[in-house]
Amino acid sequence: MIRAGTLDVRRLETLVEVSRTGSFAAAAQSLSFTPSAVSQQMCALERATKLVLFSRTARGVTLTDAGRSLRLHAEAVMRRLAEAEEDLEIMRGANDARLRFGSFSSATGAFAAEAYRIFRQRRPEAEVCFNDAEPYENLALLSESRLDLAVVFELDDWPSTMDYRGIDTCRDPRFECVPLFDDPYLLVLPEEHPLAREDAASLDRLTGERVLVAPPWERTLRRTCAEAGVEPEFDLSCQGTGFEALQSLVSTGHGVTFMPALSLGWLREGLVSRPVERAPVRHVKAAVRDTAHRSAASQAMLEILACLTEGLGVGDPLEGRGSGLEPALAS
Protein backbone atom coordinates (compact mmCIF):
# COMPACT_ATOMS: atom_id res chain seq x y z
CA MET A 1 0.00 0.00 0.00
CA ILE A 2 1.22 3.50 -0.83
CA ARG A 3 1.29 5.65 2.30
CA ALA A 4 -0.53 8.99 2.24
CA GLY A 5 1.80 11.82 1.39
CA THR A 6 4.27 9.78 -0.69
CA LEU A 7 2.78 10.98 -4.02
CA ASP A 8 4.33 14.42 -3.99
CA VAL A 9 2.60 16.83 -6.38
CA ARG A 10 5.90 18.14 -7.76
CA ARG A 11 6.99 14.59 -8.58
CA LEU A 12 3.68 13.89 -10.31
CA GLU A 13 4.07 17.06 -12.39
CA THR A 14 7.58 15.96 -13.32
CA LEU A 15 6.31 12.50 -14.29
CA VAL A 16 3.82 14.09 -16.69
CA GLU A 17 6.54 16.24 -18.24
CA VAL A 18 8.93 13.30 -18.64
CA SER A 19 6.13 11.39 -20.38
CA ARG A 20 5.43 14.35 -22.67
CA THR A 21 9.06 15.05 -23.62
CA GLY A 22 10.39 11.48 -23.66
CA SER A 23 13.52 12.05 -21.60
CA PHE A 24 14.75 13.27 -18.23
CA ALA A 25 16.97 15.86 -19.92
CA ALA A 26 14.15 17.36 -21.99
CA ALA A 27 11.83 17.42 -18.98
CA ALA A 28 14.57 19.14 -16.94
CA GLN A 29 14.94 21.85 -19.58
CA SER A 30 11.17 22.39 -19.72
CA LEU A 31 10.86 22.60 -15.92
CA SER A 32 14.09 24.60 -15.40
CA PHE A 33 15.59 21.77 -13.34
CA THR A 34 18.85 19.89 -13.75
CA PRO A 35 18.70 16.40 -15.33
CA SER A 36 20.10 15.03 -12.08
CA ALA A 37 17.23 16.58 -10.09
CA VAL A 38 14.63 15.09 -12.43
CA SER A 39 16.29 11.67 -12.23
CA GLN A 40 16.36 11.84 -8.43
CA GLN A 41 12.68 12.82 -8.29
CA MET A 42 11.63 9.96 -10.53
CA CYS A 43 13.74 7.46 -8.57
CA ALA A 44 12.09 8.70 -5.39
CA LEU A 45 8.65 8.29 -7.01
CA GLU A 46 9.46 4.70 -7.99
CA ARG A 47 10.60 3.98 -4.42
CA ALA A 48 7.41 5.49 -3.03
CA THR A 49 5.13 3.49 -5.33
CA LYS A 50 7.27 0.32 -5.14
CA LEU A 51 6.77 -0.03 -8.91
CA VAL A 52 8.89 0.41 -12.02
CA LEU A 53 7.44 3.44 -13.78
CA PHE A 54 9.93 3.87 -16.65
CA SER A 55 11.55 1.80 -19.34
CA ARG A 56 14.99 3.32 -19.86
CA THR A 57 16.67 3.04 -23.28
CA ALA A 58 19.50 4.76 -25.10
CA ARG A 59 16.94 6.92 -26.91
CA GLY A 60 15.16 8.10 -23.77
CA VAL A 61 12.46 6.81 -21.46
CA THR A 62 8.93 5.50 -21.92
CA LEU A 63 6.31 4.76 -19.31
CA THR A 64 5.52 1.24 -18.19
CA ASP A 65 1.90 0.19 -17.67
CA ALA A 66 2.18 1.35 -14.07
CA GLY A 67 3.69 4.63 -15.21
CA ARG A 68 0.92 5.26 -17.73
CA SER A 69 -1.71 4.56 -15.08
CA LEU A 70 -0.06 6.97 -12.64
CA ARG A 71 0.29 9.59 -15.38
CA LEU A 72 -3.50 9.59 -15.95
CA HIS A 73 -4.06 10.22 -12.24
CA ALA A 74 -1.33 12.86 -12.21
CA GLU A 75 -2.95 14.70 -15.13
CA ALA A 76 -6.27 14.67 -13.26
CA VAL A 77 -4.52 16.09 -10.18
CA MET A 78 -2.92 18.85 -12.29
CA ARG A 79 -6.30 19.75 -13.78
CA ARG A 80 -7.98 19.94 -10.40
CA LEU A 81 -5.20 22.10 -8.97
CA ALA A 82 -5.43 24.44 -11.96
CA GLU A 83 -9.19 24.66 -11.43
CA ALA A 84 -8.69 25.40 -7.73
CA GLU A 85 -6.27 28.22 -8.57
CA GLU A 86 -8.71 29.55 -11.17
CA ASP A 87 -11.59 29.51 -8.68
CA LEU A 88 -9.52 31.33 -6.08
CA GLU A 89 -8.55 33.96 -8.67
CA ILE A 90 -12.22 34.42 -9.54
CA MET A 91 -13.12 34.87 -5.86
CA ARG A 92 -10.35 37.48 -5.56
CA GLY A 93 -11.70 39.21 -8.67
CA ALA A 94 -8.43 38.61 -10.54
CA ASN A 95 -10.23 37.23 -13.61
CA ASP A 96 -12.80 40.00 -13.89
CA ALA A 97 -10.53 41.87 -16.31
CA ARG A 98 -9.81 38.83 -18.52
CA LEU A 99 -11.93 36.94 -21.02
CA ARG A 100 -10.76 34.08 -23.23
CA PHE A 101 -13.65 33.58 -25.64
CA GLY A 102 -14.24 30.91 -28.30
CA SER A 103 -16.78 30.34 -31.07
CA PHE A 104 -17.35 28.29 -34.23
CA SER A 105 -17.21 29.84 -37.70
CA SER A 106 -20.86 30.36 -38.65
CA ALA A 107 -21.67 31.71 -35.17
CA THR A 108 -18.65 33.99 -35.38
CA GLY A 109 -19.91 35.45 -38.64
CA ALA A 110 -23.51 35.78 -37.45
CA PHE A 111 -23.13 37.22 -33.93
CA ALA A 112 -20.06 36.13 -31.91
CA ALA A 113 -17.66 38.59 -33.57
CA GLU A 114 -20.15 41.35 -32.78
CA ALA A 115 -20.38 40.12 -29.18
CA TYR A 116 -16.58 40.22 -28.99
CA ARG A 117 -16.55 43.79 -30.31
CA ILE A 118 -19.23 44.97 -27.90
CA PHE A 119 -17.46 43.37 -24.94
CA ARG A 120 -14.19 45.12 -25.82
CA GLN A 121 -16.03 48.42 -26.28
CA ARG A 122 -17.69 48.12 -22.88
CA ARG A 123 -14.54 46.89 -21.11
CA PRO A 124 -11.57 48.53 -22.87
CA GLU A 125 -9.30 47.74 -19.92
CA ALA A 126 -9.96 43.99 -20.14
CA GLU A 127 -7.47 41.48 -21.48
CA VAL A 128 -9.49 39.71 -24.20
CA CYS A 129 -8.60 36.98 -26.67
CA PHE A 130 -10.72 35.13 -29.22
CA ASN A 131 -10.46 31.62 -30.67
CA ASP A 132 -12.47 30.42 -33.68
CA ALA A 133 -12.53 26.61 -33.82
CA GLU A 134 -14.83 23.60 -33.90
CA PRO A 135 -16.97 23.11 -30.77
CA TYR A 136 -15.06 20.02 -29.61
CA GLU A 137 -11.76 21.90 -29.93
CA ASN A 138 -12.96 24.85 -27.87
CA LEU A 139 -14.55 22.57 -25.26
CA ALA A 140 -11.26 20.75 -24.83
CA LEU A 141 -9.62 24.14 -24.16
CA LEU A 142 -12.45 25.03 -21.79
CA SER A 143 -11.98 21.78 -19.86
CA GLU A 144 -8.27 22.58 -19.55
CA SER A 145 -9.10 26.10 -18.23
CA ARG A 146 -7.52 27.64 -21.35
CA LEU A 147 -10.83 29.30 -22.32
CA ASP A 148 -13.41 30.96 -20.08
CA LEU A 149 -16.42 30.75 -22.39
CA ALA A 150 -17.25 29.28 -25.80
CA VAL A 151 -20.21 29.33 -28.18
CA VAL A 152 -20.78 25.71 -29.28
CA PHE A 153 -23.47 23.52 -30.81
CA GLU A 154 -24.69 19.96 -30.55
CA LEU A 155 -27.18 17.81 -32.44
CA ASP A 156 -29.53 15.21 -31.02
CA ASP A 157 -27.18 12.47 -32.27
CA TRP A 158 -23.92 14.36 -31.86
CA PRO A 159 -22.61 15.86 -28.58
CA SER A 160 -20.50 19.01 -28.65
CA THR A 161 -17.44 17.15 -27.36
CA MET A 162 -17.36 14.69 -30.31
CA ASP A 163 -15.00 15.36 -33.21
CA TYR A 164 -15.93 14.66 -36.83
CA ARG A 165 -14.42 11.17 -36.66
CA GLY A 166 -16.92 10.27 -33.94
CA ILE A 167 -14.38 10.38 -31.08
CA ASP A 168 -15.24 12.09 -27.78
CA THR A 169 -12.41 14.54 -27.12
CA CYS A 170 -13.20 15.43 -23.48
CA ARG A 171 -12.54 12.58 -21.10
CA ASP A 172 -13.26 14.72 -18.06
CA PRO A 173 -15.51 17.62 -19.11
CA ARG A 174 -15.87 20.36 -16.52
CA PHE A 175 -18.26 22.88 -18.01
CA GLU A 176 -21.93 23.76 -18.11
CA CYS A 177 -23.95 24.89 -21.12
CA VAL A 178 -26.45 27.75 -21.29
CA PRO A 179 -28.96 27.32 -24.18
CA LEU A 180 -29.12 30.18 -26.68
CA PHE A 181 -31.31 29.07 -29.62
CA ASP A 182 -31.91 26.28 -32.15
CA ASP A 183 -30.35 26.54 -35.61
CA PRO A 184 -32.18 24.33 -38.16
CA TYR A 185 -30.56 22.85 -41.25
CA LEU A 186 -32.19 23.92 -44.52
CA LEU A 187 -32.20 22.18 -47.88
CA VAL A 188 -29.82 23.91 -50.32
CA LEU A 189 -30.46 23.37 -54.01
CA PRO A 190 -30.19 25.12 -57.40
CA GLU A 191 -32.85 27.75 -57.97
CA GLU A 192 -34.08 25.87 -61.08
CA HIS A 193 -34.66 22.64 -59.08
CA PRO A 194 -38.38 21.62 -58.89
CA LEU A 195 -38.29 21.73 -55.06
CA ALA A 196 -37.11 25.36 -55.23
CA ARG A 197 -40.60 26.37 -56.34
CA GLU A 198 -42.02 25.26 -52.97
CA ASP A 199 -41.91 27.37 -49.81
CA ALA A 200 -41.12 24.26 -47.76
CA ALA A 201 -40.49 20.62 -48.58
CA SER A 202 -41.80 17.52 -46.87
CA LEU A 203 -39.23 14.90 -45.92
CA ASP A 204 -40.61 12.33 -48.37
CA ARG A 205 -39.73 14.64 -51.29
CA LEU A 206 -36.10 13.64 -50.69
CA THR A 207 -36.77 10.10 -51.91
CA GLY A 208 -34.57 9.48 -54.93
CA GLU A 209 -32.69 12.77 -54.52
CA ARG A 210 -28.91 12.70 -54.37
CA VAL A 211 -28.11 14.32 -51.02
CA LEU A 212 -24.52 15.36 -50.33
CA VAL A 213 -23.90 14.67 -46.65
CA ALA A 214 -21.09 15.32 -44.16
CA PRO A 215 -20.55 15.04 -40.40
CA PRO A 216 -21.85 15.96 -37.94
CA TRP A 217 -25.41 16.22 -39.30
CA GLU A 218 -25.28 13.16 -41.57
CA ARG A 219 -26.07 10.74 -38.72
CA THR A 220 -29.24 12.63 -37.69
CA LEU A 221 -30.51 12.93 -41.28
CA ARG A 222 -29.94 9.23 -41.99
CA ARG A 223 -31.80 8.22 -38.83
CA THR A 224 -34.70 10.58 -39.52
CA CYS A 225 -35.07 9.34 -43.11
CA ALA A 226 -34.90 5.71 -42.02
CA GLU A 227 -37.61 6.25 -39.40
CA ALA A 228 -39.83 7.93 -42.02
CA GLY A 229 -39.17 5.31 -44.71
CA VAL A 230 -37.58 7.94 -46.95
CA GLU A 231 -34.76 6.75 -49.22
CA PRO A 232 -32.53 9.52 -50.61
CA GLU A 233 -29.32 8.66 -52.42
CA PHE A 234 -26.79 9.68 -49.79
CA ASP A 235 -23.50 10.81 -51.34
CA LEU A 236 -20.32 10.88 -49.24
CA SER A 237 -17.99 11.52 -52.16
CA CYS A 238 -17.16 14.96 -50.75
CA GLN A 239 -15.45 14.48 -47.39
CA GLY A 240 -15.18 17.40 -45.01
CA THR A 241 -17.29 19.79 -42.98
CA GLY A 242 -16.85 23.00 -44.99
CA PHE A 243 -20.02 24.28 -46.62
CA GLU A 244 -18.08 25.88 -49.49
CA ALA A 245 -17.19 22.52 -51.05
CA LEU A 246 -20.74 21.19 -50.75
CA GLN A 247 -22.15 24.37 -52.29
CA SER A 248 -19.73 24.10 -55.21
CA LEU A 249 -20.95 20.57 -55.96
CA VAL A 250 -24.59 21.63 -55.69
CA SER A 251 -23.88 24.53 -58.08
CA THR A 252 -22.50 22.12 -60.66
CA GLY A 253 -25.56 19.86 -60.49
CA HIS A 254 -24.04 17.09 -58.39
CA GLY A 255 -26.98 16.98 -55.96
CA VAL A 256 -28.58 18.85 -53.07
CA THR A 257 -27.32 19.34 -49.53
CA PHE A 258 -28.19 20.85 -46.15
CA MET A 259 -26.78 23.91 -44.41
CA PRO A 260 -27.63 25.43 -40.99
CA ALA A 261 -29.51 28.72 -41.08
CA LEU A 262 -26.60 30.58 -39.45
CA SER A 263 -24.37 29.86 -42.43
CA LEU A 264 -26.77 31.03 -45.14
CA GLY A 265 -25.13 34.44 -45.32
CA TRP A 266 -22.54 32.69 -47.48
CA LEU A 267 -24.98 31.07 -49.93
CA ARG A 268 -23.70 31.05 -53.50
CA GLU A 269 -25.49 32.91 -56.27
CA GLY A 270 -27.90 30.59 -58.08
CA LEU A 271 -28.64 28.53 -54.96
CA VAL A 272 -31.66 28.78 -52.68
CA SER A 273 -32.59 27.27 -49.33
CA ARG A 274 -35.86 25.69 -48.23
CA PRO A 275 -36.98 24.35 -44.83
CA VAL A 276 -37.65 20.61 -44.57
CA GLU A 277 -39.74 19.03 -41.85
CA ARG A 278 -37.74 17.02 -39.30
CA ALA A 279 -34.42 18.22 -40.72
CA PRO A 280 -31.41 18.17 -38.35
CA VAL A 281 -31.18 21.03 -35.85
CA ARG A 282 -28.10 22.46 -34.16
CA HIS A 283 -28.69 23.41 -30.53
CA VAL A 284 -26.50 26.48 -30.03
CA LYS A 285 -25.24 27.07 -26.49
CA ALA A 286 -22.75 29.08 -24.50
CA ALA A 287 -20.42 26.82 -22.53
CA VAL A 288 -18.69 28.08 -19.38
CA ARG A 289 -16.47 26.43 -16.83
CA ASP A 290 -18.38 24.47 -14.19
CA THR A 291 -17.40 26.40 -11.10
CA ALA A 292 -19.08 27.71 -7.99
CA HIS A 293 -18.02 31.25 -8.90
CA ARG A 294 -18.31 32.82 -12.36
CA SER A 295 -16.11 35.78 -13.26
CA ALA A 296 -17.75 39.12 -13.94
CA ALA A 297 -16.21 39.06 -17.43
CA SER A 298 -17.81 35.70 -18.30
CA GLN A 299 -21.14 36.82 -16.91
CA ALA A 300 -21.00 40.02 -18.95
CA MET A 301 -20.32 38.09 -22.15
CA LEU A 302 -23.17 35.69 -21.42
CA GLU A 303 -25.53 38.65 -21.13
CA ILE A 304 -24.27 40.11 -24.43
CA LEU A 305 -24.74 36.77 -26.19
CA ALA A 306 -28.25 36.39 -24.78
CA CYS A 307 -29.22 39.82 -26.12
CA LEU A 308 -27.68 39.28 -29.56
CA THR A 309 -29.31 35.88 -30.04
CA GLU A 310 -32.72 36.66 -28.56
CA GLY A 311 -35.36 35.52 -31.02
CA LEU A 312 -32.96 33.68 -33.31
CA GLY A 313 -34.26 30.35 -34.56
CA VAL A 314 -36.36 28.88 -37.30
CA GLY A 315 -36.70 31.30 -40.20
CA ASP A 316 -35.35 34.32 -38.33
CA PRO A 317 -33.18 36.52 -40.58
CA LEU A 318 -29.74 37.50 -39.31
CA GLU A 319 -29.06 40.51 -41.49
CA GLY A 320 -28.39 43.69 -39.57
CA ARG A 321 -28.76 42.28 -36.07
CA GLY A 322 -25.43 43.65 -34.85
CA SER A 323 -26.15 47.29 -35.56
CA GLY A 324 -29.72 47.04 -34.33
CA LEU A 325 -28.70 45.77 -30.89
CA GLU A 326 -25.66 47.93 -30.36
CA PRO A 327 -27.40 50.89 -28.66
CA ALA A 328 -29.04 48.67 -26.06
CA LEU A 329 -25.77 46.88 -25.26
CA ALA A 330 -23.39 49.80 -25.35
CA SER A 331 -24.91 51.59 -22.37
C-alpha positions in Angstrom: 0.0 0.0 0.0 1.2 3.5 -0.8 1.3 5.6 2.3 -0.5 9.0 2.2 1.8 11.8 1.4 4.3 9.8 -0.7 2.8 11.0 -4.0 4.3 14.4 -4.0 2.6 16.8 -6.4 5.9 18.1 -7.8 7.0 14.6 -8.6 3.7 13.9 -10.3 4.1 17.1 -12.4 7.6 16.0 -13.3 6.3 12.5 -14.3 3.8 14.1 -16.7 6.5 16.2 -18.2 8.9 13.3 -18.6 6.1 11.4 -20.4 5.4 14.3 -22.7 9.1 15.0 -23.6 10.4 11.5 -23.7 13.5 12.1 -21.6 14.7 13.3 -18.2 17.0 15.9 -19.9 14.2 17.4 -22.0 11.8 17.4 -19.0 14.6 19.1 -16.9 14.9 21.8 -19.6 11.2 22.4 -19.7 10.9 22.6 -15.9 14.1 24.6 -15.4 15.6 21.8 -13.3 18.9 19.9 -13.8 18.7 16.4 -15.3 20.1 15.0 -12.1 17.2 16.6 -10.1 14.6 15.1 -12.4 16.3 11.7 -12.2 16.4 11.8 -8.4 12.7 12.8 -8.3 11.6 10.0 -10.5 13.7 7.5 -8.6 12.1 8.7 -5.4 8.7 8.3 -7.0 9.5 4.7 -8.0 10.6 4.0 -4.4 7.4 5.5 -3.0 5.1 3.5 -5.3 7.3 0.3 -5.1 6.8 0.0 -8.9 8.9 0.4 -12.0 7.4 3.4 -13.8 9.9 3.9 -16.7 11.6 1.8 -19.3 15.0 3.3 -19.9 16.7 3.0 -23.3 19.5 4.8 -25.1 16.9 6.9 -26.9 15.2 8.1 -23.8 12.5 6.8 -21.5 8.9 5.5 -21.9 6.3 4.8 -19.3 5.5 1.2 -18.2 1.9 0.2 -17.7 2.2 1.3 -14.1 3.7 4.6 -15.2 0.9 5.3 -17.7 -1.7 4.6 -15.1 -0.1 7.0 -12.6 0.3 9.6 -15.4 -3.5 9.6 -15.9 -4.1 10.2 -12.2 -1.3 12.9 -12.2 -3.0 14.7 -15.1 -6.3 14.7 -13.3 -4.5 16.1 -10.2 -2.9 18.8 -12.3 -6.3 19.8 -13.8 -8.0 19.9 -10.4 -5.2 22.1 -9.0 -5.4 24.4 -12.0 -9.2 24.7 -11.4 -8.7 25.4 -7.7 -6.3 28.2 -8.6 -8.7 29.6 -11.2 -11.6 29.5 -8.7 -9.5 31.3 -6.1 -8.5 34.0 -8.7 -12.2 34.4 -9.5 -13.1 34.9 -5.9 -10.4 37.5 -5.6 -11.7 39.2 -8.7 -8.4 38.6 -10.5 -10.2 37.2 -13.6 -12.8 40.0 -13.9 -10.5 41.9 -16.3 -9.8 38.8 -18.5 -11.9 36.9 -21.0 -10.8 34.1 -23.2 -13.6 33.6 -25.6 -14.2 30.9 -28.3 -16.8 30.3 -31.1 -17.4 28.3 -34.2 -17.2 29.8 -37.7 -20.9 30.4 -38.6 -21.7 31.7 -35.2 -18.6 34.0 -35.4 -19.9 35.5 -38.6 -23.5 35.8 -37.5 -23.1 37.2 -33.9 -20.1 36.1 -31.9 -17.7 38.6 -33.6 -20.2 41.4 -32.8 -20.4 40.1 -29.2 -16.6 40.2 -29.0 -16.5 43.8 -30.3 -19.2 45.0 -27.9 -17.5 43.4 -24.9 -14.2 45.1 -25.8 -16.0 48.4 -26.3 -17.7 48.1 -22.9 -14.5 46.9 -21.1 -11.6 48.5 -22.9 -9.3 47.7 -19.9 -10.0 44.0 -20.1 -7.5 41.5 -21.5 -9.5 39.7 -24.2 -8.6 37.0 -26.7 -10.7 35.1 -29.2 -10.5 31.6 -30.7 -12.5 30.4 -33.7 -12.5 26.6 -33.8 -14.8 23.6 -33.9 -17.0 23.1 -30.8 -15.1 20.0 -29.6 -11.8 21.9 -29.9 -13.0 24.8 -27.9 -14.6 22.6 -25.3 -11.3 20.7 -24.8 -9.6 24.1 -24.2 -12.5 25.0 -21.8 -12.0 21.8 -19.9 -8.3 22.6 -19.5 -9.1 26.1 -18.2 -7.5 27.6 -21.4 -10.8 29.3 -22.3 -13.4 31.0 -20.1 -16.4 30.7 -22.4 -17.2 29.3 -25.8 -20.2 29.3 -28.2 -20.8 25.7 -29.3 -23.5 23.5 -30.8 -24.7 20.0 -30.5 -27.2 17.8 -32.4 -29.5 15.2 -31.0 -27.2 12.5 -32.3 -23.9 14.4 -31.9 -22.6 15.9 -28.6 -20.5 19.0 -28.7 -17.4 17.2 -27.4 -17.4 14.7 -30.3 -15.0 15.4 -33.2 -15.9 14.7 -36.8 -14.4 11.2 -36.7 -16.9 10.3 -33.9 -14.4 10.4 -31.1 -15.2 12.1 -27.8 -12.4 14.5 -27.1 -13.2 15.4 -23.5 -12.5 12.6 -21.1 -13.3 14.7 -18.1 -15.5 17.6 -19.1 -15.9 20.4 -16.5 -18.3 22.9 -18.0 -21.9 23.8 -18.1 -24.0 24.9 -21.1 -26.4 27.8 -21.3 -29.0 27.3 -24.2 -29.1 30.2 -26.7 -31.3 29.1 -29.6 -31.9 26.3 -32.2 -30.4 26.5 -35.6 -32.2 24.3 -38.2 -30.6 22.8 -41.3 -32.2 23.9 -44.5 -32.2 22.2 -47.9 -29.8 23.9 -50.3 -30.5 23.4 -54.0 -30.2 25.1 -57.4 -32.9 27.7 -58.0 -34.1 25.9 -61.1 -34.7 22.6 -59.1 -38.4 21.6 -58.9 -38.3 21.7 -55.1 -37.1 25.4 -55.2 -40.6 26.4 -56.3 -42.0 25.3 -53.0 -41.9 27.4 -49.8 -41.1 24.3 -47.8 -40.5 20.6 -48.6 -41.8 17.5 -46.9 -39.2 14.9 -45.9 -40.6 12.3 -48.4 -39.7 14.6 -51.3 -36.1 13.6 -50.7 -36.8 10.1 -51.9 -34.6 9.5 -54.9 -32.7 12.8 -54.5 -28.9 12.7 -54.4 -28.1 14.3 -51.0 -24.5 15.4 -50.3 -23.9 14.7 -46.7 -21.1 15.3 -44.2 -20.5 15.0 -40.4 -21.8 16.0 -37.9 -25.4 16.2 -39.3 -25.3 13.2 -41.6 -26.1 10.7 -38.7 -29.2 12.6 -37.7 -30.5 12.9 -41.3 -29.9 9.2 -42.0 -31.8 8.2 -38.8 -34.7 10.6 -39.5 -35.1 9.3 -43.1 -34.9 5.7 -42.0 -37.6 6.2 -39.4 -39.8 7.9 -42.0 -39.2 5.3 -44.7 -37.6 7.9 -47.0 -34.8 6.7 -49.2 -32.5 9.5 -50.6 -29.3 8.7 -52.4 -26.8 9.7 -49.8 -23.5 10.8 -51.3 -20.3 10.9 -49.2 -18.0 11.5 -52.2 -17.2 15.0 -50.7 -15.4 14.5 -47.4 -15.2 17.4 -45.0 -17.3 19.8 -43.0 -16.8 23.0 -45.0 -20.0 24.3 -46.6 -18.1 25.9 -49.5 -17.2 22.5 -51.1 -20.7 21.2 -50.8 -22.2 24.4 -52.3 -19.7 24.1 -55.2 -20.9 20.6 -56.0 -24.6 21.6 -55.7 -23.9 24.5 -58.1 -22.5 22.1 -60.7 -25.6 19.9 -60.5 -24.0 17.1 -58.4 -27.0 17.0 -56.0 -28.6 18.9 -53.1 -27.3 19.3 -49.5 -28.2 20.9 -46.2 -26.8 23.9 -44.4 -27.6 25.4 -41.0 -29.5 28.7 -41.1 -26.6 30.6 -39.4 -24.4 29.9 -42.4 -26.8 31.0 -45.1 -25.1 34.4 -45.3 -22.5 32.7 -47.5 -25.0 31.1 -49.9 -23.7 31.1 -53.5 -25.5 32.9 -56.3 -27.9 30.6 -58.1 -28.6 28.5 -55.0 -31.7 28.8 -52.7 -32.6 27.3 -49.3 -35.9 25.7 -48.2 -37.0 24.3 -44.8 -37.6 20.6 -44.6 -39.7 19.0 -41.8 -37.7 17.0 -39.3 -34.4 18.2 -40.7 -31.4 18.2 -38.4 -31.2 21.0 -35.8 -28.1 22.5 -34.2 -28.7 23.4 -30.5 -26.5 26.5 -30.0 -25.2 27.1 -26.5 -22.7 29.1 -24.5 -20.4 26.8 -22.5 -18.7 28.1 -19.4 -16.5 26.4 -16.8 -18.4 24.5 -14.2 -17.4 26.4 -11.1 -19.1 27.7 -8.0 -18.0 31.3 -8.9 -18.3 32.8 -12.4 -16.1 35.8 -13.3 -17.8 39.1 -13.9 -16.2 39.1 -17.4 -17.8 35.7 -18.3 -21.1 36.8 -16.9 -21.0 40.0 -19.0 -20.3 38.1 -22.2 -23.2 35.7 -21.4 -25.5 38.7 -21.1 -24.3 40.1 -24.4 -24.7 36.8 -26.2 -28.2 36.4 -24.8 -29.2 39.8 -26.1 -27.7 39.3 -29.6 -29.3 35.9 -30.0 -32.7 36.7 -28.6 -35.4 35.5 -31.0 -33.0 33.7 -33.3 -34.3 30.4 -34.6 -36.4 28.9 -37.3 -36.7 31.3 -40.2 -35.4 34.3 -38.3 -33.2 36.5 -40.6 -29.7 37.5 -39.3 -29.1 40.5 -41.5 -28.4 43.7 -39.6 -28.8 42.3 -36.1 -25.4 43.6 -34.8 -26.2 47.3 -35.6 -29.7 47.0 -34.3 -28.7 45.8 -30.9 -25.7 47.9 -30.4 -27.4 50.9 -28.7 -29.0 48.7 -26.1 -25.8 46.9 -25.3 -23.4 49.8 -25.4 -24.9 51.6 -22.4 
